[in-house]
Amino acid sequence: MTELRSTLTCPECGHVETETMPTDVCQYFYDCKGCAAVLKPKPGDCCVFCSYADVPCPPIQEGACC
């Protein structure tokens, strides 16, 4: 079963926020609710959830490519 909730941790300020991941697109940008930094995926990652969260995006969880 695919997990749709993931906890993002901002690399700039350490703010932690649990969000619901989209199932139909990869989320490339995320505005930190702690410091307003705009997070982008690390090189080689498809989305901010794969880079900064505790659960990867739904396509990756299902063994697909984004």
Order of alpha helices (4+ residues) and beta strands (2+ residues): beta-beta-beta-beta-alpha-alpha
